[in-house]
């Protein structure tokens, strides 16, 4: 097991972040998935780990995914992207829309209604 307190020990990995999941792969191959965390399980915003230049920790309380980037700027960009995803997931712009309009959109775009 890797020492998560020693940021000089790194392994190359491929990461994906969507509005639904954060995934870690051994390589850029969907068959090499190592770990996933559903974004709805993350209670705290990811943070740049103290003592690192650009390592960002995502946690759902049971497991952690740490992504180390080569600059603080890129790490901050990742944290901000996550926050934007969460705004989108929460329907920030939809909240100002009337319920009838939201239902109309859902009915026209979803097969469940």
C-alpha positions as CSV (number, residue, x, y, z in Angstrom):
1,X,0.0,0.0,0.0
2,X,1.2,3.5,-0.8
3,X,2.1,6.0,1.9
4,X,-0.6,8.7,1.3
5,X,1.5,11.1,3.4
6,X,4.5,11.0,1.1
7,X,3.6,12.9,-2.0
8,X,6.9,12.1,-3.7
9,X,5.7,8.6,-4.3
10,X,3.5,8.7,-7.3
11,X,2.0,6.3,-9.8
12,X,0.7,7.2,-13.3
13,X,-3.1,6.8,-13.5
14,X,-5.9,8.0,-15.7
15,X,-8.8,9.9,-14.1
16,X,-12.2,10.9,-15.3
17,X,-14.5,13.4,-13.6
18,X,-18.1,13.8,-14.7
19,X,-21.3,15.2,-13.1
20,X,-21.8,11.7,-11.7
21,X,-18.6,10.0,-10.9
22,X,-14.9,10.3,-10.3
23,X,-13.0,7.3,-11.6
24,X,-9.4,6.1,-11.4
25,X,-8.0,3.8,-14.1
26,X,-4.6,2.0,-14.3
27,X,-4.3,3.4,-17.8
28,X,-6.4,5.1,-20.5
29,X,-8.5,1.9,-20.9
30,X,-12.0,1.5,-19.6
31,X,-11.2,-2.1,-18.6
32,X,-8.6,-1.0,-16.1
33,X,-10.9,0.7,-13.6
34,X,-9.4,0.7,-10.1
35,X,-11.8,2.9,-8.0
36,X,-14.9,5.1,-8.3
37,X,-16.7,7.5,-6.1
38,X,-20.2,8.7,-6.9
39,X,-20.2,12.5,-6.5
40,X,-23.5,12.3,-4.6
41,X,-21.6,10.5,-1.9
42,X,-19.0,13.2,-1.4
43,X,-20.1,15.5,1.5
44,X,-17.2,17.9,1.6
45,X,-15.6,19.8,-1.2
46,X,-12.3,18.3,-2.3
47,X,-9.2,20.1,-1.0
48,X,-5.7,20.5,-2.0
49,X,-3.7,18.5,0.5
50,X,-1.5,20.4,2.9
51,X,2.1,19.9,2.1
52,X,1.5,19.0,-1.5
53,X,1.9,21.3,-4.6
54,X,-1.1,20.1,-6.4
55,X,-2.7,17.0,-4.8
56,X,-6.5,17.0,-4.5
57,X,-8.3,14.6,-2.2
58,X,-11.8,13.4,-2.9
59,X,-13.5,11.4,-0.2
60,X,-16.9,9.8,0.4
61,X,-16.0,9.0,4.0
62,X,-15.1,5.4,3.3
63,X,-12.6,5.7,0.5
64,X,-10.3,8.4,-0.9
65,X,-9.2,9.3,-4.4
66,X,-6.1,11.5,-4.5
67,X,-5.2,13.2,-7.8
68,X,-1.8,14.8,-7.9
69,X,-1.3,17.4,-10.7
70,X,1.9,19.2,-11.6
71,X,0.8,22.6,-10.4
72,X,-1.3,24.4,-7.8
73,X,-3.1,26.2,-10.5
74,X,-4.3,22.9,-12.1
75,X,-5.3,21.6,-8.7
76,X,-7.3,24.7,-8.0
77,X,-9.0,24.4,-11.4
78,X,-9.9,20.8,-10.6
79,X,-11.5,21.9,-7.3
80,X,-13.4,24.7,-9.1
81,X,-14.6,22.2,-11.8
82,X,-15.9,19.9,-9.1
83,X,-17.8,22.9,-7.6
84,X,-19.3,23.7,-11.0
85,X,-20.4,20.1,-11.4
86,X,-22.1,20.2,-8.1
87,X,-24.0,23.4,-9.0
88,X,-25.1,21.7,-12.2
89,X,-26.2,18.6,-10.3
90,X,-28.2,20.7,-7.9
91,X,-30.0,22.4,-10.7
92,X,-28.9,25.9,-9.8
93,X,-30.3,27.6,-12.9
94,X,-33.5,25.4,-12.8
95,X,-34.4,26.6,-9.3
96,X,-35.6,29.9,-10.8
97,X,-37.8,28.1,-13.3
98,X,-41.5,27.4,-12.6
99,X,-42.3,23.9,-11.7
100,X,-44.7,23.5,-14.6
101,X,-41.9,24.5,-17.0
102,X,-39.5,21.9,-15.4
103,X,-42.2,19.2,-15.8
104,X,-42.7,20.2,-19.4
105,X,-38.9,19.8,-20.0
106,X,-38.8,16.5,-18.2
107,X,-41.8,15.1,-20.1
108,X,-40.4,16.1,-23.5
109,X,-36.9,14.7,-22.8
110,X,-37.5,11.7,-20.5
111,X,-39.4,8.4,-21.2
112,X,-40.5,8.0,-17.6
113,X,-43.4,10.4,-17.7
